[in-house]
Amino acid sequence: MLLAAPARAAEATKASGSSEASPAVFETFTKVVRVVEPAVLGIRARTGVSVELSKSFARVGESSGAAEAVWNVVRATVSAPLTVARSFLGATLDSLNGSDEGRNLGSGFVIDSEGHVLTALHTIRGVDSLEAVLGSGRVASLRVIGTDPDIDLALLGLPKDVAKDKRLRVIQLGDSDALAVGQWLVTVGCPAGEARTATVGLVSGLGKDLGLGPFDEYIQTDSAVRAGSSGGPVFDERGKVVGIASTAATAQSNPKGPSAGYAIPIDAAKAVLRSLEKGEAPTRGSIGAQLIRISVERRVEYKLAVTNGALITAVELDGPSARAGLGPGDVIVAVGERQVFRPRDVMLALRDVLAGQPAKLSVDRHGARLEVEVTPTPNPSGNAS
């Protein structure tokens, strides 16, 4: 296990004024990594040979464990000659075989005793058959249960007997909304084969919109995400997952090379887990209102009493906002506990509210504060307004 910290993070610790601060911080993270490491796994594509054999053995009955036992023996038998051959033929053999074996597409982590695994969707996109490499060295099949392209999330499943393996651990999900700039984080992943690595850094930014999706709200850390670690967990100092590492976000933000790491907030994943477990695509809702920023001209036109918020200029006939009694000139200033400063804040707050679930809105109407409940309706476009 490699536990590395960027220079900026080390300097920040030293600047805290305590000579013992740095050892204490890294001792804490060493303990965290030791505890959570068995829950982190590598994700890779199966070889063409692997796919056909695993399909055959699956008929034996995966839940009994017999199929996987036979499969691991056969896999070990065929992997050795393939590995030797590849050392001589290199890329030529790979192009003929279509093999990605030995190179992790990304990482993932176990979130419950049922063997559910979270990862970033971009790491597995376009791959038909997957397998996991556990910390114990055990190799097991992975099936895709559900995906959420809006937030780049995928929920995978391990075989039942693998999920019961006592060497596995389940990772606790934390609260990404509680993060603050300057807080310590550690990212754990499997950049190659079975090896686990960990990098430590500070939260350097929150709510980053990188233009990758309609609900971008990335956590930025000064600990770069290594290739192959994408989809792996990002922990706080208590050992709880607060984010999912994303190399796609890193590449988008730093096309000339990684200078920072990015992670999907875990709260976004928690909100859609039930849908994903059922194999359903999360259906986000619309409140049926046209929202714009508050400008000087609009303040005068609508005689507004506030300077921040999302101004409603039109509502759909018999839509959710209209049924809640909202109309042009009303300003949404909060969704639930989340303050609203601009229209995008409403969309991000409603990201975690699926269609049919009620949402509480705080609205300013010419200086009077109203509390209303709106139930979003399905909106295939993904736009929450």
C-alpha positions, -999 to 999 in steps of 0.1 A, spaced: 0 0 0 13 34 -10 1 64 10 12 96 -7 5 133 0 10 161 -25 35 188 -16 8 215 -12 -10 193 14 22 187 33 29 224 33 -6 232 46 -1 208 75 32 223 84 17 258 83 -8 248 109 19 256 135 22 222 151 52 200 144 31 170 154 2 177 132 15 160 101 24 126 117 -10 126 135 -29 133 103 -11 106 83 -13 81 112 -51 86 111 -52 80 74 -30 49 76 -55 34 100 -84 44 77 -67 28 47 -59 -4 66 -96 -7 76 -113 1 42 -87 -15 18 -105 -49 17 -137 -32 4 -119 -17 -26 -116 -38 -58 -102 -35 -93 -126 -36 -122 -114 -49 -156 -128 -64 -188 -127 -102 -193 -108 -117 -222 -127 -132 -251 -118 -166 -237 -130 -155 -202 -164 -144 -215 -172 -177 -233 -160 -198 -204 -178 -178 -177 -210 -180 -197 -207 -218 -197 -199 -221 -160 -227 -197 -151 -251 -224 -161 -238 -246 -134 -253 -223 -108 -234 -192 -97 -251 -189 -63 -237 -223 -53 -201 -212 -57 -192 -242 -78 -192 -222 -110 -167 -197 -97 -145 -223 -82 -142 -241 -115 -138 -208 -133 -109 -196 -112 -90 -229 -119 -96 -226 -156 -88 -190 -156 -55 -196 -139 -47 -223 -165 -54 -201 -195 -40 -168 -181 -4 -180 -177 2 -189 -214 -17 -158 -225 5 -136 -203 37 -152 -216 25 -149 -252 16 -113 -246 52 -105 -235 64 -116 -269 35 -104 -291 25 -73 -272 -1 -51 -288 -5 -75 -317 -20 -102 -295 -41 -77 -277 -56 -64 -310 -64 -100 -321 -77 -112 -288 -95 -79 -278 -81 -85 -243 -78 -59 -215 -69 -85 -189 -43 -73 -164 -52 -36 -170 -79 -22 -147 -105 -2 -163 -111 14 -130 -119 7 -93 -150 2 -72 -161 -4 -36 -185 -27 -18 -213 -8 -1 -234 -36 15 -235 -73 25 -254 -81 -8 -223 -74 -28 -234 -42 -44 -204 -22 -58 -203 15 -67 -181 29 -95 -180 56 -121 -199 48 -152 -173 61 -176 -148 34 -165 -170 5 -178 -188 22 -207 -187 0 -238 -175 -31 -220 -199 -61 -222 -183 -84 -196 -166 -74 -164 -147 -90 -136 -135 -78 -102 -100 -83 -86 -104 -84 -48 -77 -75 -24 -73 -112 -15 -64 -119 -52 -97 -136 -58 -113 -129 -92 -150 -128 -96 -176 -119 -122 -194 -85 -121 -228 -77 -135 -242 -43 -142 -273 -37 -121 -281 0 -129 -266 31 -143 -272 69 -140 -255 87 -169 -265 121 -155 -241 118 -126 -217 92 -142 -226 64 -118 -229 27 -121 -240 0 -96 -225 -34 -101 -231 -68 -84 -208 -95 -71 -219 -132 -70 -237 -141 -38 -210 -164 -25 -183 -138 -32 -204 -112 -13 -203 -136 17 -165 -138 16 -153 -128 51 -122 -111 36 -145 -84 20 -155 -53 39 -184 -30 35 -177 7 33 -199 32 51 -213 61 31 -207 96 45 -221 130 40 -206 150 11 -228 180 18 -209 185 51 -175 188 34 -156 221 37 -127 235 18 -94 226 36 -106 193 49 -84 162 45 -94 134 21 -78 101 11 -85 84 -23 -80 46 -26 -79 27 -58 -64 -1 -79 -45 15 -107 -29 -18 -118 -37 -55 -110 -43 -63 -74 -22 -35 -59 -40 -8 -39 -27 28 -36 -38 57 -16 -32 94 -20 -40 121 5 -50 157 -2 -71 187 9 -105 197 -4 -96 226 -26 -130 233 -41 -167 222 -40 -196 223 -65 -173 224 -95 -192 225 -129 -169 210 -155 -195 207 -183 -196 169 -183 -233 166 -173 -264 185 -163 -257 180 -126 -220 186 -123 -211 194 -87 -176 178 -83 -155 178 -53 -120 191 -61 -90 179 -42 -52 186 -46 -46 148 -46 -45 137 -82 -66 107 -92 -43 80 -107 -53 62 -139 -72 30 -130 -83 45 -97 -113 62 -112 -145 49 -96 -127 42 -63 -137 57 -30 -127 91 -15 -128 90 23 -129 116 50 -108 113 82 -135 91 98 -132 65 70 -165 72 54 -169 76 17 -177 112 6 -170 109 -31 -162 86 -61 -130 94 -79 -133 105 -115 -105 106 -141 -130 118 -167 -135 150 -147 -98 153 -141 -91 150 -179 -118 176 -187 -104 201 -162 -67 194 -169 -62 183 -205 -24 188 -203 -21 165 -173 -35 160 -138 -29 188 -114 -60 181 -92 -84 153 -86 -122 153 -88 -148 132 -72 -186 127 -76 -203 137 -44 -216 105 -25 -249 123 -16 -257 123 -53 -252 85 -54 -271 79 -22 -302 96 -36 -306 71 -65 -294 39 -49 -328 24 -45 -337 30 -81 -304 15 -93 -308 -16 -71 -341 -23 -89 -324 -19 -122 -343 13 -129 -330 44 -145 -335 73 -120 -362 97 -133 -356 132 -122 -384 156 -121 -393 191 -133 -412 217 -113 -426 232 -145 -412 267 -142 -390 290 -162 -362 303 -140 -338 332 -146 -311 351 -127 -321 382 -109 -307 413 -127 -311 450 -119 -337 452 -147 -357 423 -134 -357 436 -98 -373 468 -111 -397 450 -135 -410 426 -109 -405 449 -79 -384 423 -61 -373 425 -25 -344 401 -28 -312 402 -49 -304 365 -49 -325 335 -59 -341 320 -90 -368 342 -104 -399 325 -119 -410 342 -151 -434 316 -164 -451 284 -152 -465 255 -171 -503 253 -172 -514 228 -145 -477 220 -139 -462 213 -104 -454 250 -97 -488 262 -109 -506 236 -87 -485 249 -57 -498 284 -64 -465 298 -77 -463 323 -106 -442 350 -123 -425 373 -99 -420 346 -72 -384 340 -63 -371 306 -51 -346 312 -23 -342 277 -9 -349 241 -18 -352 221 15 -322 232 35 -302 243 5 -300 281 -3 -306 292 -38 -285 320 -54 -292 312 -91 -314 290 -112 -287 263 -115 -288 259 -77 -325 248 -80 -316 221 -106 -287 208 -84 -310 207 -53 -336 188 -73 -310 164 -86 -316 143 -55 -354 145 -57 -368 119 -81 -401 125 -99 -431 120 -77 -412 129 -45 -423 162 -28 -398 190 -25 -401 219 0 -394 253 -15 -389 286 3 -402 314 -19 -400 352 -16 -431 371 -28 -425 408 -27 -408 405 7 -431 379 22 -416 344 28 -437 314 17 -431 278 23 -446 255 -4 -444 219 -13 -440 210 -50 -441 175 -64 -419 173 -96 -432 154 -126 -410 132 -149 -388 152 -173 -368 130 -198 -346 160 -206 -331 160 -172 -337 198 -167 -352 203 -133 -368 237 -139 
